[in-house]
Structure formats: structure tokens, C-alpha cells
Amino acid sequence: MITTAIQSNKKLQFPPATVGYVKMEIDLIQNKPTLERYELRIVDTCFDYVLEKQLKKGYVSQEDIESTEDDYEDVEVKKVLCTNTRFKTYSYDELRQLSQMLLNAEYDNEIDKINALFQLGLLITTQGECVQGISGEGLGMYFSKSTDWELCEI
């Protein structure tokens, strides 16, 4: 399944004072035909991987016996540090150009094709903002470089 998300491949600064990996996921796509554009709601999530003590797999709890330190193991888990919601628009012309890039790719269904179109658009836009230097020379959102972003599958 193709998701409509991209993710940083390294830790980035995430305002106001957090550092972690960043995932940008398109949460809502709304077609505005009279305006010839799509409006997207994007949820940016900052997260990190941390070790957390969890009961070992297969552990069976017994009423009379409390679990001990030996019953736990360290497991790496994804911890969400904070989120931010923002909006982005794409004109029909911008999406036509993107769809030409995807023309030769095969997808299981139309939904996957649409999701791939918006996912690619998000990646190209984010990388373009880095090149334009919206946060400084060669830096985009979250002070990232264009090579800091990649497609993400859930």
C-alpha cells in the first residue's frame, strides 16, 4: 500500500525546541474544481526511537507472583515528540506535470495512483524548498537539505 507521506532520514530541528526524525503525512485531500486546485492538510510529526522496558513476549502473569526485572526486556519503540498541522495547495497544472512523471508506473488501483501522485508532489515540493533556501541557503523546512527526505511507506 502506498501512503501519502515522506520522512526525514536523519534527525532535524522541529520547532519550538525538539530534535528528531520528521514525518510529513497528507491527512486530507480536498478537490476544489472551481478553483482548479487541490488543498491538502499535512500533519508533520517529530519522533524518535527510544528503548522502553516491556514484559518479554510469552510472559504469563500469575496472580500470586509479581514480575521481576528478568521478566522485562528493552524494546525499541517509536515515541512521538510533537506534531504540527499545516495546509498546502497544488494547482491542476502542477499535478498534471507530476502525473507525467508517474505515467509509466503501474499501480494496483486508482487510489494508489492518486496517493503516489500526492506523495511524490510532497517530496518534490519539500526538496524544492530546500534548494530555494526558505530557511537559509540550501535549507528547507526544519533546516533540512534536499537529500534529507525520502518516500515513506507504512
C-alpha positions as CSV (number, residue, x, y, z in Angstrom):
1,M,0.0,0.0,0.0
2,I,1.3,3.4,-0.9
3,T,0.9,6.1,1.7
4,T,0.9,9.8,1.2
5,A,3.9,10.5,3.5
6,I,7.6,11.4,3.3
7,Q,10.1,11.1,6.1
8,S,13.5,12.6,7.0
9,N,16.4,10.1,7.0
10,K,18.1,12.0,9.9
11,K,17.2,14.0,12.9
12,L,16.1,17.6,12.3
13,Q,15.2,20.6,14.3
14,F,11.4,20.7,15.0
15,P,10.1,23.9,16.5
16,P,9.8,25.1,19.2
17,A,12.7,23.1,20.7
18,T,12.6,19.5,19.7
19,V,15.0,17.4,17.6
20,G,14.0,14.1,16.0
21,Y,13.0,12.4,12.8
22,V,10.2,14.2,10.9
23,K,7.4,12.6,9.0
24,M,5.1,14.7,6.8
25,E,1.8,12.9,6.1
26,I,-1.0,14.2,3.9
27,D,-4.1,13.8,6.2
28,L,-6.7,15.2,3.9
29,I,-7.0,16.0,0.2
30,Q,-9.8,18.2,-1.0
31,N,-10.6,18.9,-4.6
32,K,-11.7,22.5,-5.4
33,P,-12.8,22.2,-9.1
34,T,-14.0,25.8,-9.5
35,L,-10.5,27.0,-8.3
36,E,-8.7,24.2,-10.3
37,R,-6.7,23.2,-7.3
38,Y,-6.3,20.7,-4.5
39,E,-6.0,21.7,-0.9
40,L,-4.0,19.4,1.4
41,R,-3.9,19.2,5.2
42,I,-0.4,17.9,6.2
43,V,0.5,16.7,9.6
44,D,4.2,16.9,10.5
45,T,5.2,14.6,13.3
46,C,8.5,14.7,15.1
47,F,9.5,11.4,16.6
48,D,12.5,9.4,17.9
49,Y,13.3,5.8,18.7
50,V,13.8,5.1,22.4
51,L,14.3,1.9,24.4
52,E,11.4,1.0,26.7
53,K,11.2,-1.8,29.2
54,Q,8.4,-4.2,28.3
55,L,7.4,-7.6,29.5
56,K,9.0,-10.3,27.4
57,K,6.9,-12.0,24.7
58,G,5.2,-15.1,26.0
59,Y,5.3,-13.8,29.6
60,V,2.3,-15.2,31.5
61,S,1.1,-13.2,34.5
62,Q,0.3,-15.1,37.7
63,E,-1.8,-13.7,40.4
64,D,0.4,-14.6,43.3
65,I,3.7,-13.8,41.7
66,E,4.9,-10.3,40.8
67,S,7.0,-9.8,37.7
68,T,10.8,-9.3,38.3
69,E,13.5,-7.5,36.4
70,D,14.2,-10.8,34.5
71,D,10.7,-10.7,33.1
72,Y,11.4,-7.5,31.1
73,E,13.4,-6.7,28.1
74,D,14.4,-3.5,26.3
75,V,12.4,-2.9,23.2
76,E,13.0,-0.1,20.7
77,V,9.8,1.9,20.2
78,K,8.8,4.9,18.2
79,K,8.0,7.9,20.5
80,V,6.1,10.9,19.1
81,L,7.6,14.1,20.5
82,C,5.2,16.6,18.9
83,T,3.1,17.4,15.9
84,N,2.2,20.4,13.7
85,T,-0.6,20.7,11.2
86,R,-0.3,22.9,8.1
87,F,-2.0,23.4,4.7
88,K,-0.7,23.3,1.1
89,T,-2.3,23.8,-2.3
90,Y,-1.5,22.3,-5.7
91,S,-2.9,23.6,-8.9
92,Y,-4.3,21.2,-11.6
93,D,-1.3,22.2,-13.8
94,E,1.2,21.2,-11.1
95,L,-0.5,17.9,-10.7
96,R,-0.6,17.3,-14.5
97,Q,3.2,17.7,-14.6
98,L,3.6,15.3,-11.7
99,S,1.3,12.7,-13.3
100,Q,3.5,12.7,-16.4
101,M,6.4,11.6,-14.2
102,L,4.3,8.7,-12.9
103,L,2.8,7.8,-16.3
104,N,4.9,4.7,-16.8
105,A,4.5,3.3,-13.3
106,E,2.0,0.5,-12.6
107,Y,-0.4,0.6,-9.6
108,D,-2.9,-1.8,-8.2
109,N,-5.7,0.7,-8.3
110,E,-6.6,4.3,-8.9
111,I,-6.4,5.2,-5.1
112,D,-2.7,4.0,-5.1
113,K,-2.0,6.1,-8.2
114,I,-3.6,9.2,-6.6
115,N,-1.7,8.7,-3.3
116,A,1.6,8.2,-5.2
117,L,1.0,11.4,-7.1
118,F,0.5,13.5,-3.9
119,Q,3.3,11.7,-2.1
120,L,5.7,12.5,-5.0
121,G,4.4,16.1,-5.1
122,L,5.1,16.4,-1.3
123,L,8.6,15.1,-1.8
124,I,9.4,17.3,-4.8
125,T,8.0,20.4,-3.1
126,T,9.9,19.8,0.1
127,Q,13.1,19.2,-1.8
128,G,12.5,22.3,-3.9
129,E,12.0,24.4,-0.8
130,C,15.4,23.2,0.4
131,V,17.0,24.2,-2.9
132,Q,15.2,27.6,-2.8
133,G,16.6,28.1,0.7
134,I,13.4,29.0,2.6
135,S,15.2,28.6,5.9
136,G,18.6,29.8,4.8
137,E,20.9,29.0,1.9
138,G,20.2,25.4,0.8
139,L,17.9,24.7,3.7
140,G,14.2,24.0,3.7
141,M,11.7,23.2,6.4
142,Y,13.2,22.1,9.7
143,F,16.6,23.3,8.4
144,S,16.8,20.3,6.2
145,K,18.7,19.7,2.9
146,S,17.0,18.1,-0.1
147,T,18.9,14.8,0.5
148,D,17.4,14.6,4.0
149,W,14.0,13.5,2.6
150,E,12.7,10.2,1.2
151,L,9.4,8.5,0.4
152,C,7.8,6.7,3.3
153,E,5.7,3.5,3.3
154,I,3.6,2.5,6.3
